[in-house]
Structure formats: C-alpha cells, structure tokens
Amino acid sequence: MNLSGLPSNLPTPIDDGAAKHIEGLCLPSIQLRSTDGSFINIDNLTGKSVLYFYPMTGQPNVALPDDWDTIPGARGCTPQSCSFRDYFAELKLLNTNIYGVSSQTTEYQLEAKLRLHLPFELLSDSQLQLKYLLGLPVFNVGELELYKRLTMIIDKNHIVKVFYPVFPPDKNAEVVIEWLRTN
C-alpha cells in the first residue's frame, strides 16, 4: 500500500456547501492536544495560521477502511501533509504558522508526524468539538466519524479564507501559499 501516492482515478469531491458559513467566523476558545504533548488554545493563535483538516492518515501495514479510495476527498492525507512539510520554509517566510487537524488521537498522529518528518504540530480534535462549534463538515466510514478535507487561513483569530473542498490534496500547500502572497 502506497500512502504517499494518489491513485490516478481518485474521485473528485464536490462542493456540497457544507463549509460556506465558516469564512468570517472567529475560532472558539477550545484547547486541542498537540503532538508535542502540549495543549493549544486555538483562539490564542497569533498572527497568521493555516489549519488544514484531514480525515485520517494511514499507517504502514494497517489496512485503510473498506472502499477508502472510492470516497471523494478521503484519500490523500499523507500527500497533503508532506506538501505542507515541503513548503514549510516558504510558509515561515510568509510569517504563517501551520497545523494539521484531525479527529485521530494524538498518539496516532504522533506516529505520522515522526514517520513523515513533519516540522509542525498536528492537533487532535478526537471529540469533534469543531464539528459542533463551527459546523465543520464530517463524513462517516464504518464506525468512524471523520473531518472532510478543508483548509482555513486564520488571521488574529478570524477565519479569513476557507478552501473546500480541497482537491487534489497534494497541491493544497501551493494553493494556500499563492493565496497568502496575493492577499
């Protein structure tokens, strides 16, 4: 199983309107556990930040959920994270912090952070607090409830830009950087 690549026949997610209400909102005052062991109060993020939400990263030698590649927007968490890793220095030059967010546990995320050599933290919202507080879109696969892929640009606690749906996921960092440069 190649977690780093994307199948050529990956289904394209459609904009179902589930994120159109998010742009312009403020982040709520909640703490999310980070892969460095700390808790980050997301409404205290300073300056510009990118929060990219992803369903779940796969792990080597662990099967993905049944029909994962047929669910529009599900496949691509590893390529998306690696893209932000590869553009990390450029994001820093743009004075922008980066955080990946999923409903996976911090322990699960830590394996991916270490294996993929991510220079930024992943935040766990395993209780789906942001689903309830911001109305973030989710989907179900088996017994899992997962965030749909979405990226926010935050400036001083305000959500100033939302990218949804995100496709292809491995190009998300480039699209975000282009937006940051022109805005």
Steps between C-alpha positions, in 0.01 A plus 500: 500500500649832389382768742709772334350472155158581362314261270441643153128426519441673834143637513476879517300633796223746419422817688192402697479844665580355843777755563355818351405640843850471654687787337477810720446311825733520801666191639340379822685484829589132517821313566621228267775259592813534289747236393763673716288412807376853567150638466443781251215740557412568139341839564839618629687438176700811421559648159409289199444128523389225268284223642460214258242238593539149368304176553778265615852404412561139414769298671738255334373142511159607637205467264305813417121486541314302233451693175715790629618588148141527374393762757544845343751699706605216729831391347799733509573593862864392480569686172326809639708495820820439304416794275470732801826351631674572169372860497555561871795738449302706251205523739737619773633770264138610465479521882241223507471216748367162389300236686342180378174403672312171503271299724773241550659464843823681574681166527385402152599841362842485668587188300426689177686814613814300576481271195438790260750735671241776535656823637164622637252369751191293439200575721248242615130580509398147591179628660404685178458825694545709185227305324261626765644849562568602139284255309798341326403234245555133583432162345462149635682189393427188698486607863728801445383860476769701321550858390466574132813654352492877548762772549459828687719805507477673835605858572481616861234241587283577195445244226582713196506228233362147467603255231232233456499251351876454480603312187748377411628481856868499403460848343331659803818663637573664163147642479523633856839664432368666185203637694727629779726675249213681328302590811 
